[in-house]
Amino acid sequence: MRIGLCYDLKEAVHLEGIHPEDALEEYDSPATVEAIAAAIEAQGHSVVKLGGGEEFLANIIRQEKFDLVFNIAEGLGNYRSREAQVPAILEMLNIPCSGSDPQCLAISLDKPLTKKILSASGILTPRWQVASRKEQLSEIDWDGFPFPAFVKPAYEGSSKGIGLASRVDTPEQAEELVAALLERYQQPAMVEEFISGDDITVGVVGNSSPEVVGIMRVLPRDKRDCFIYSLEVKRDWERLVDYECPARLEKTTFDKIADASLKVFEVLGCRDFSRVDFKLGSDGVPYFLEINPLPGLNPKSGDLPIMAGRMGWTYRGLISAILNAALERYPIECCLK
């Protein structure tokens, strides 16, 4: 089959004006693109690299038809729908595409909206407040809101805007940090109840019967301070944390996390693959934080490839499972052109 590959490379994204130092954090490296291409070619397919942004637009129009496009493009700008940009174009052109559809991607990148939908579906999530502009800060009623809390941009992934100073202890500290994030990231900021337990991330692959690839617990090597799974930590994870996969949790807790992950996947309409993040409360209750229906696939640092490897999957096996899940969603004739 002829498979297109869409992606946004860090070096291909042009930033204008003042921007945060982590502005390119979600974009990929050539090594990731080459690893995915090699895994797809190992299945006997041919791969055409389409890039992202304007390069993708030019290539998708100029190229011959594809059996499917394997998409890891994060989209451009700070729009809450940016991850839906490439899939929306492919959908308009009626070109089969791996991963979730534009609606799922747009909803899932909007953390407050995702929490509203999942809360209504019975998924437990920390309490939160949102501010879209500085003037709203004086209108927030902090009475009864639990502190400490956590402050982060509302429409970002890869821990962008999340640092060691993201934990706040008072409404005054929250308002100060929200104001800073509003200016720095030019999007709403969310104040979320801080759950002090372990960080858990879960990989899911499949469609009609999605499968939990693994449940991974993030264990800090320095246990003296309040741990935050921040951007600084993720950039230096081999030195700062251990990844425990499968997570050694009580069976009831383990099962609750697995069930909640599959329910989140279903409620949001995810397709092919996803990664779901939780925090464990002091009583072992899992709280949903966010979902990434377009998780990073860097073979060395991506959470999903790491947990898959710990569970006995090869990297090529993971990419093949994602690709095959996508191909199974489309009529056979569309893949035999």
N, C-alpha and C positions, 0 to 999 in steps of 0.2 A: 504493500500500500504506500501511497505518497502522503507523508505526514508533514504538515507545516509546523514550525516552532516559533511561537511569539514570546518576546521577552523585552525587558527594559534594562539595558546595561548602565551601570553607574556612570561610565565615561561618556555615554551617549546622551545623558540628560543634561540640558543646559539650564542653569539656574540664573535668574535675573534678580537684581536688587539685593536687599538684605534678607538673609535666610538663616535658619538655625543650623548648627554644625552637624546635626544628624539628618539633614534634609534628604540625603541620598541613601539612607540606611536600608530602605526596603528594596532597593534595586539590586540587580544581580551582577555576578561576575562572569567573565568568559568561561571560567572553569566550570561553573554550574551549567551553563548552556552546553558546553562540550560533553559533560557527563550525561546529561539528559539525552542529547543527540546520540551518543554512543549506546546508551541503553535501548533506545528505540530501534536503532540500526541492528542491534544484536538480535532483535526479533525478526529480522528480515525485511524491515521497511526501509524506504528511502526518506531522508529528512531534508527539508528545505527551510533554511533559516530566514525568518521574515522580520525579525527585529520588533521594534515597537514605535509608537508615535507616528510621525509622518513617514518614516521609513517603512513601517508596516502597511500604511495606507497605500503607498506606491507599489509595494511588492504584492499585496493581495489582489490588486487590480491587474497588475502586469502578468502575474504568474498564471499558469494553467490551473485547472481545478484540483482540489485536494480531497483525499478521502476523509481527512480529519485534521484539525489544527490542535496541537498540544499547546496550551496557553499557560504561561507563568507571568505575563505582563501585569505589572502593578498599576499601570495608568499614570497619567501626568497631572501635576497640580496638587492642590490640597482639597479637592472636591470630595464630598462624601460618597460620590458615585464613581470615583476614578477607576476602581478595580473593574467596573462594568464596561469601561470604554471599548476595549478590544472585543469582548464577547458580544456586546451589543451590535457592533459592526458585522461580526461574523453571523449573528442571528439574522440581521437584515439581509445579508447576502445568501442566507440559507446554506451556510457552510458548517458542517458538524464541528463541534468544539469540545475539548475536554474541560472538566470542572463545572462549577455551578453556573447557573444562568445569570443574566445581568441583574434581575430583580433580587435574587439572593445575595449577590455580591454587594449591591448597593445598600441593602438593608444591614448586612452583617458588619460593614465598615462603620456604620453609625452605631456606636456602642449604646447610647441611651435608648434609641429606638429598639435595638435588639433586646435590651433588658426589659423593656415594656412588653414586647411580644412574648418573650419567654416567661416572664412573671405571670402573665395572664394564662399561660399554659401550665402553670404549676411548678415551674423550675425556680428553685431558691437562688436568689442573687443578693449581694450586699445592697443596702439602701444607698441612694444617690441623689445628688442635686446637679443641675446643669445651668451654666451661664453662657449666653451667646454674646453678651457685650458687658462692659464694665458697669453700666448703669443698673444692670440687673442685680448686682451684688448687694446693693442696699435693700433689695426687695426680698431676698432669701430669708426665710424663717428658719433659724438654726435651732430653735427650741426642740429638744428631743432628738436632734440629729446626733448620732454616735461619733464621738472622737476617741482615739485618733482616726484620721481619715486619709485618703489617698487622692492626689490630684493628677489628672492626665488629660491630654487632648482627646476630644470626642471622636475624631475620625482618622486615627492613625493606627499603624501596626508596628511590629518589630521593636516594640518598647520605645518608639520615638516619643520624646518628651517625658520619659520616665527615668528619673535619676535617684540618687541616694537622698536627695532633698524633697522627694515627692510626698513623703509622709508628713502630715501636719497634725498638730495637737489642739489647735483652737480655731474658732471661726475667723479670727483676725489673720492667722497664718494662712488659712485656706483662701481667703479673699485676696491676700497679697500675691499668692502663687497663681491663682486663677487669672488675675489681672496680667501677670507676666506672660502666662501661656497664651492668653488671648492676643496679645501683641506679637508674640514670637511666632505662633503657628497660624494666626489668622483664621481661626475656627473656634467653635465652642469648646469649653473646658468642663470636665466632669469632676465633681467631688464625690468620692465613693467611700463608704464605710470600710475601714481597714480591718481585714480578717487576718489574724496574726499567725495562723497555722501554715502548714506546708504548701508549697506551690506544686500543683499537679497539672500535667498536660497529657491529652489523650489523642491518639491518632485513629481516624476512621477511614476505611476504604470500602467502596462498593456502592450499590444502589438498591435493588429490590431486597437484598438481605445484607445490608452494610455490616462490616466486620470491624471490631475494635482491634487495631493493629497492636496497640500496647498502651499501658497506663504507666506514665513515668513521673517519678517524684524528684524534685530538685532539692538537693541537700547541700547547704553551704558548708564549706570547710572551716570557716571562721564562725563559730557559734556564739561569740560573745555579744554581738550587737543584734538589734532588730534587723532581720534580713529582708532585703528588697531585691527581687529578681529584676534588676534594672538593666539599662542599656550597657552601663559600664561592666556589669557582670557578664552579660551575654557576649560582649566583645572579648572577654578573657575567661571564658567558661572553663577551659581545661585546667586552669590554675585555681579558680575560685569555688567551683562547685563539683559535686558528683551527681551523676544521673543514675537513679535507681530504677531499673526497668527489667522485669515487672516490679511495680511498687510493692514493697512489703507492708501491706495494710491488712487490717482485719477484713475477713471475707465480706461482712455486711457492708463495710465502707467501700471496699473494692467494687462490689456489685452495684452499689448506689451510683458510683461514679460512671461505671460502664453503662448502666441504664439511662442515666441523665444525658450522657454524651450522645447516645443513639437517639434519644428523644429530641435533643437540640438539633441534631442533624436532620431529623424528619420534619420538625415543626418549621424550620427555616427553609426547607426544600433544597438542602445541599445535594450535590451530585459528585460522584466519583471519589473524592477525598476531602478531608478536612482535618483541622486540629482544634480541640476544644480545651480551654483553660479553666481551672478551678483553684480555689483556695480551701483548705480544710479548716473548719472552726476548731476551737479548743475541745469540743465534744466529738470531733471526728465527722461532723456533718459537712458535706461538700457544697460550696457556694460557687455558682457559675460566675465567671468573670467576663469572658469574651470568646468568640469563635473566629477562627481564621479559615474560611473556605478556599483560600488561595495560599496555603502555607509554604514557607521557603523549602526548597529542595536542594540546597547546597549539600553535597554528599558528606562534608566534614562537619559543618556547623548547624545544619538545619535540624530542628527538634524532631521532625517526623522521620527523616532518614536515620537519625541517631537511635530513636526508640525502635524503629523497624530492625535496625542492625542488632540491637540488644535482644530482640525477640527472634533472631535467627533468619531474618530476611536479608537477601543481598540487595544492594542498591538497584541493580538491574531488575530484580524481582519486584521491588516497590514500584518503579516506573512502569514496568509491564502491567502490574495490577491496576494502576491508575488508567493507563492507556486502554487496557482491555475492558475496564468498567465503562469507559466512555464509548468505545466501539459497540458494546452490547446495547447501548441505549438507542442506537439508530437502526433503521431498516437495513437488512443485509445488502440490498441493491445499491444503497448510497455509498457503500464501501467497496463496490466492485466495478467502478467506472473505469 
